């Protein structure tokens, strides 16, 4: 690692996995955050409400491959991808090229007023690529929360029912409805009520915390959820079951194998729309194009966002044609949904995933990451659980010898990683999970270096 001052101009190196030509190295020239970032953060405090939190107050000027370069010239290893958004890398070449061309042609017309081909092409590709060979329709929106909210609208309209079933530890967004669907109070729901009606929460098959052990988790959790739905709501009143195939903000919880297929089968047998929220898990992140493919689950409706457009705001709802076509004309839409710049970016992302073999790349990242995380669990009793797939992995931190969450040590490890130039994110209902979401463009040597920084941080606490 170089500690020599530089001129704040990022040096050039050959592209890594299709990323832009930033030097793929960790480089610290000031403390983290440096003086320029601290100056900018003071301006942020004066101009932006404190409700907009910041994980690491470094102000970024360039990013690509596996690094973020800040206003002080520091180059940090990126294990966050903007919360799983820059999956193909920041400023990925195909994305830059297509967006640059589109912005010169036109930036907006509103698809509902005068449409354009790129919106249709994105929908055609989503219909083709999402699980299942049934006839599908897609429509485009701006954010993951908007996608989930619209999926519920579609389910209610198509079924004529109102109830929505979600799961403990789930996260689905910050709008009124999706905040209601979300399980965690602080910081997402605290004092923002009253909440939307007809939302019911069921137990999640959380292997690490299942009372009778992980081997019983799937069957017991599914049985409990189905029994509660039948008794408390009535299956005939349920419009949708909404679930993340791997829970994101809840702590990268992988439901015990068998749970998702059981809930999908129950939904199918009772005319309930099964909605997969793949906002954080989609687009090659987990080593499949979509995480629900791991167990062969075919959702009726799938919600996507985050990694779909390389950093531009775009989301989608894709589902069975008979469900989406049930909604009356003009019942769906929005002014900015499917903006032409974001549509071109999405087409470039899908091309990049295919051309650069990023599904396989995500699996390779998991093959490097998971053994090293499991080795940490073997050495340090504060690492209670290691989980995840592909480039979506996590460790859960606990008081040694227990399953008691330790949010304080989790925060301290994150701070020590940040100080050493590694961007990591926390998560979890109890605030005791470190999650790792490197861009798929990260080179192996940065991935290994980042894991070594993590190891050092854990050892130091």
N, C-alpha and C positions, 0 to 999 in steps of 0.2 A: 504494500500500500504506500503510495507516494504521499508525503506531507509537505511537499514544496508548494509555495503559493503559485497561483496561476493568474491568467488575465481575465478569468470568468468566461472565456470562450471555450466551449467543449472541444477537446481534441477529436480527431477523426480516426476511425479504425474501420476495417472491413465489416459489413453488416453481419449481425448474428441472427440466424434463423429468420431472415427477411426484415429485420428491424432497421431503423435508421442508423446513420454512420456516426454514432456516439461511441467514444472509447468505452469498452465494456470492462470497467474497473471501478472498484471502490476507491475513492480518493477524498481524504479529509484535509482541508486547508485551514479550517477554523473549527472552533467548538460547534456543537449542534444544539440549538440553532445558532447561526453566526450573526454578526452585527447587522448586516443588511436585512436578514429575515426578521430579526428582533424589531428593527425599525418599521418594517412593513406590518408586523403583527400588532404593533402599537396603533398604527393607522386602522387596522382591521377592528380593533377593540373600539375605536372611536366612531366607526362608520357602520359596523355590522352588529346586530343584536347578539347578546351573549348566548342565546339559545342555539346559535349555529356553532357547534363545538368544533374543535380541531384536535386530531390525534397527534400530529407532530408539526409544530409551527415553523416549518421551513417552506419558503416560497419558491416554487419550481419555475425554472426558465426553459429547460429542455428535458426531454425524456425519450427513451427508446431502448429497444433490446431489453435489458434487465436493470436499467439504471434510471434514476431521477437526478438531475443536476439542479442545484438550488442557486439562489441569487448571490450567494457567497462563493460559488465555484466548487462546492462540495458535490461529489458524485456518490449517491446512496444506492445500495442494492434494494430493489423493489420486490417485496414479498406481499404486496397488497393489490396491485393492478387497479387502483382506484375502486376498490371493493368489487373485484371480478369483472371490471368493465373493459380494460385494455388487454383482453385475453390474447389477441394476435400481436400485441406490442403497441406501444405508444407511437403515434405518427407513422404507422405501418405504411410502407411505400405504396401499395395498391390503393389503400384508403386515401392517402394524400393525393395521389394522381387523379382519382375519380372525383373527389370532392372539389379539387382545384378546377377541374374542367366544368363541373356542374355550377359552381358559384359564378362562373363567367357567363353561363347561359341564362339561368334564372334561379332565384333563391326561394320563391314561394308563389303559389297560385291558390292554394287550398284545394286539395284533391276533390272535395265535395263540390267545388265550383267549376273548375276546369282541370280535369285529371291529367296525369302524365304516366308514361310507360314504366318508369322505374318502380313506382309503387306496386303496379301489377306484377312486375318481375319478382320483387321480393316476396309477394304473397304466393306466387307460383312455386318458388323455391322452398318456402316454408311448408307448403302443402305436400311437396315431394319428399322433403327431408325428415319431417317429424314422424314419430312412430305410427305404424298402422297403414294398411293399404286401402282403407275406406276413402270415399270421396270427401274432400275437405274444403273449407273456406278459411281465409285469413283476413284480418284487418289490422291496421297499424295505428299506434298511439305513441305517447311520449315517454312513459315511465312504467316501471314494473307495477307500482301501485295502481296506475290507471288500467293496466292490462288485467290485473286480478279483479278490480272492481267491475270491469266490463264483462269478464267471464261470469261473474255472479249475476249480472244483469241478464246475460244471455240465458243462463241456466234457469233463472226465475221465469223469464218470459216463455221459454220453450216448454217448461214443465207445468207452469201454472201454480207452482209451489213457492214457499217463502223461506223455509228454514235452510241454514247453511251450517255445515259441520266442519270444524277445524280442530287442530290438535295442540296439546300442551307444548310449549317451547317454540311454537311457530312464529314466524315473522312474515308479514305480507304487505307492509307499507305504512304510510303516515296520513292518508286521507281518512275521513271519518269512518267509512266502512272498513278499509283495510287496517286501520288502527284498532278497530273492534276485533277484527280477525286475529290480530297479533296478540300473543300471550303475555308479553313482558310489560309490566307497568312502567318502570323507570328505565330509560328516559322517554319511552315512546308514548305512554298513555296518561301519565300522571297529571291530574287536574285538567284534562282535556275533555272530560265527559260532559253530558251523558252520551252514551254510545249508541250505535245502530242496533235495532232490535233483531230478533230471530237468528242469533248467532249462538252456537252451542259448541263447547270445547270438550274434546275427548282425550284420554290418555295417549301419549306417544310411546311407541316401543323403543325405549331408550336403554340399550343393553347394559351400559355401565351402571345405571341406577335402578334397574329393575329389581324389585324386592326378592323375588325367588330365583334370581340368577339369569344370565343372558340366554341360557339354553331354553328357558321357558318363555322368554320375552315375547316373541312374535305371536304365538298362539294365544297367550293370556291377554296381551294387549288388544289384539283383534277381537277376542271374545268379549272383553270388557266394553270396548267401544261399541260393538254391535248390540250388545245387551242394553247399554245406556240409550242408544239411538231408538231402539224398538220401544223401550219402556217410557222414556222421557219425552220423546218427540213424535215418534211414529214414522216409520220409513216412508209412508205415503205422503208425508208433509215435507220431506227433505228435497230441496232443489239440487243441492250440490254438496259434495265432499271435496274440500280444498286441502291439498297437502303438498309440502315440499319433498321431493324424493330424497334429498339430504337437506336437513334443516340448516339454514345459513346463520342468521344472527343468533339463533338459539344455541349455537355451539357446534356446528358441523356434525350434528347427530345423524348417524346412519341408522335408519330404522332396522330393527332385527330382520334378517332375511325371511321372507314369507309374509310379513305384515302388509306391505303395500299390495301384493297380489290378492291377499284376502280381502282387503278393503275395496279394491277395484271390483272383485267378483261380487261382493255384497251390493255395491252400487249398481252394477249391471243387472243383477237379479231383481232390483227394486225400482228400476227406472230413475235412478239418481245420477246426475251428471258428475263424473269423476274428473276433477280439475287438477292437473299437475302444475304447480308453481315452479317453473324451471328458470326463474329470473336469475338466480345466482349460479345454478348448476348447469345451465345450457351452453351450447356451442363449444363442445370439445373439452370443457373444463375438467370433467371427471374421468376422461379416458374413453367415454362414449360421446357421440354428438349430443345426446340428451341422457341425463342420469337415469331416467326411468327405463331405459333400454337394458340396464344391467340385469333386471329381473324379468325382462320381457313384458313389462306393463305397458298397455296401450291406453292412454287417457282419452276421454271423450273430448276434452279441451286442454290445451297446453298454453301456458303463459310464458312469454320470453321477453327479455330486455337486456340490461347490462351489457354483456359481451356481444350483442347482436350487431353493433355498428361502430366498433373501434373507438368509442369515446364520444360519439355524437348521440343526442337523445333520441332513442327509438325503442318502441316496444311493440309486441304483437300478441294477438289472440288467434290461435289456430284451432279449429275443431271440426267435428262432424258437420257435413254440409246441412243436414236436416235441422240441426240445432241452430247454427248461425243464420241460416236462411229463414228461420221462423220469425225473426225480428222484423217488424214493419219498416218500410222505407224511411230513412232519416232517423231511425231509432238509435243508430250507432254513429260515432264520428267525433270530430273535434277539429278546431281550426288548424292546429299545427301537426296533427297526427299524420305520420308518414311524410314529413318534410322531405323535399327532393334531395337535399344534401345528405340527410341521414339515410335515405334509401340507397343512394350511390355508395355510401360508406358500407352499408349492410351487404350489398352485392360484392364489394371488394373483400369484406371479411369472409364471406362464404367461399369466395375464390381462393383466398389465402389459406383457409383451413384445409381445403382440398389439395391445393398445389403444394403446400409445404408440409403435408402430412401431420397436421397438428393434433389430430386424435391420437395418433401413435406417439407424438411428442409428449402429450399429457401423460400417457402411460409411462413413458420413460422418466418423466419428472417424479412420478409416484414411486417408481422402482429405485430412484436415488434417495428420495426423501423419507419414505416410510421406514426402511431399515435403520436409518440413522436416528429417527425419532424413537423407534422401539429400543434401540441401544441406550438412549437417554433414559427411557423408562426403567431399563434394567439397572442403571447406575444411580438414579436419583429418585427416591421414594416420593418426592413431591409430584412427579409425573404419574398421575393415576390412570390415565387412559390415552391411547394413541388411536386415531381413527381417520377415515377419509379415503378418497380414491383419486388417482391421477394427480392433478395439480390443485386439489382441494383437500388439504389435510389439516390436522389440528392435534394439539395436546391439551388435556384437561388437568389442571393443577389443584392439588388437594393437600390437606394436612397429612403428613406421612402416616401410613398405616390405617387410614380412614378413607371415606368418600366425602368428607367434609370439604366444601369448596374453599379455596384460598384466593380470593380476589386480590388481596393486598400483594402477595408474592407475584401474582400474574402481572399486575401493574408495574411492579418493580423490575421484573424481567423485561417487559416491553420497553421501559425507560432505558435500561442498560443497552438493549439492542439498538434503540434509536441513537443513543450517544455514540455508538460505534459505527453508525452509518448503515443500519439495516432497518428498513421500514417493515414493521409487523403490526398486525391488528389484533385487538382483543375481541371476544364475543362471549356468548353464553348467557343463559338465564341468570346465572349466579356471578357473572363477570369473571369467570376463572378459566377461560379458554383462550389460548393463543392459536389463531388460525393463519394458514399460509396459502396465499393465492398468487404465486408468481406468474408473470406473463409467460405464455408459452414460447415467447421469443428469447427468454433468458438463456444464456449459455451455461453449460454444465459447471464451469469453474466458478461462476458467480453463485450458482445454486449451492455448491459445496462450501464456498466461503461463507455464505449467509448462514448455513447450518452450523458451521464452526463458531460463528459469532453467537448464535443461539445457545450452543453448548456451553460456551464460556460464560454467558450471562446466567444460565441456570446454575452452573458450578459456583458462581460468585455469590449467590444468595443462599 
